[in-house]
Amino acid sequence: MTKQVLYTGKTRTTGGRDGTARSDDGRLDIQLSRPGSSGQGTNPEQLFAAGWSACFIGAMGLVAGKLGVKLPADLAVDTEVDLNKDDSGFFLAARLNVSLPGLDQATARAVVDGAHQACPYSKLSHGNIDVEINLAGEA
């Protein structure tokens, strides 16, 4: 199978966690701040959470289409990315809290599980960080 590059996101970041980040097309132009600081900018954990949520919703759409399921218009993914530290250093953990109102639990779980296998951000996480995928209404 031949690899096809569909898109390349390009950014330039200066100043690290207290710097700025700008995309080559100018659509992203943000101030960065350390997590928990009084700085005015966002942080890498928030950016990662936003990107993962958006990608995961796209993957749910792909999976739902294959299953013949219509996703609810008011679906949501609330993603939490933790920056942790232990004796070995810094590491991430994440929770994706998915709401698919109107879908029965079995169908919703099939969509979410399939999305976690299909989403490139989820693939990046497999075996690398602790991830919980929680489905609203599931016990």
Solvent accessible surface area in square Angstrom, and as a share of the most:
residue,aa,sasa,rsa
1,M,245,1.09
2,T,123,0.71
3,K,171,0.73
4,Q,138,0.61
5,V,101,0.58
6,L,152,0.76
7,Y,171,0.65
8,T,79,0.46
9,G,54,0.52
10,K,115,0.49
11,T,87,0.51
12,R,182,0.66
13,T,72,0.42
14,T,68,0.40
15,G,63,0.61
16,G,45,0.43
17,R,70,0.26
18,D,80,0.41
19,G,7,0.07
20,T,59,0.35
21,A,8,0.06
22,R,120,0.44
23,S,14,0.09
24,D,100,0.52
25,D,84,0.43
26,G,27,0.26
27,R,218,0.79
28,L,62,0.31
29,D,94,0.49
30,I,40,0.20
31,Q,88,0.39
32,L,11,0.05
33,S,8,0.05
34,R,132,0.48
35,P,55,0.34
36,G,90,0.86
37,S,57,0.37
38,S,110,0.71
39,G,42,0.40
40,Q,171,0.76
41,G,22,0.22
42,T,34,0.20
43,N,16,0.08
44,P,51,0.32
45,E,16,0.07
46,Q,100,0.44
47,L,68,0.34
48,F,42,0.17
49,A,14,0.11
50,A,65,0.50
51,G,23,0.22
52,W,0,0.00
53,S,15,0.10
54,A,68,0.53
55,C,33,0.20
56,F,0,0.00
57,I,62,0.32
58,G,48,0.46
59,A,8,0.07
60,M,0,0.00
61,G,33,0.32
62,L,100,0.50
63,V,19,0.11
64,A,2,0.02
65,G,56,0.54
66,K,159,0.68
67,L,94,0.47
68,G,71,0.68
69,V,34,0.20
70,K,178,0.76
71,L,33,0.16
72,P,24,0.15
73,A,115,0.89
74,D,101,0.52
75,L,33,0.16
76,A,39,0.30
77,V,16,0.09
78,D,91,0.47
79,T,23,0.13
80,E,73,0.33
81,V,21,0.12
82,D,43,0.22
83,L,71,0.35
84,N,44,0.23
85,K,140,0.59
86,D,74,0.38
87,D,161,0.83
88,S,109,0.71
89,G,23,0.22
90,F,144,0.60
91,F,90,0.38
92,L,53,0.27
93,A,17,0.13
94,A,3,0.02
95,R,62,0.22
96,L,0,0.00
97,N,44,0.22
98,V,1,0.01
99,S,36,0.23
100,L,10,0.05
101,P,59,0.37
102,G,85,0.82
103,L,35,0.17
104,D,88,0.45
105,Q,79,0.35
106,A,79,0.61
107,T,34,0.20
108,A,1,0.01
109,R,58,0.21
110,A,47,0.37
111,V,0,0.00
112,V,0,0.00
113,D,67,0.35
114,G,22,0.21
115,A,0,0.00
116,H,29,0.13
117,Q,115,0.51
118,A,33,0.25
119,C,0,0.00
120,P,87,0.54
121,Y,73,0.28
122,S,0,0.00
123,K,117,0.49
124,L,113,0.56
125,S,4,0.03
126,H,75,0.33
127,G,86,0.83
128,N,110,0.56
129,I,40,0.20
130,D,113,0.59
131,V,40,0.23
132,E,95,0.42
133,I,30,0.15
134,N,59,0.30
135,L,9,0.04
136,A,60,0.47
137,G,74,0.71
138,E,74,0.33
139,A,150,1.16
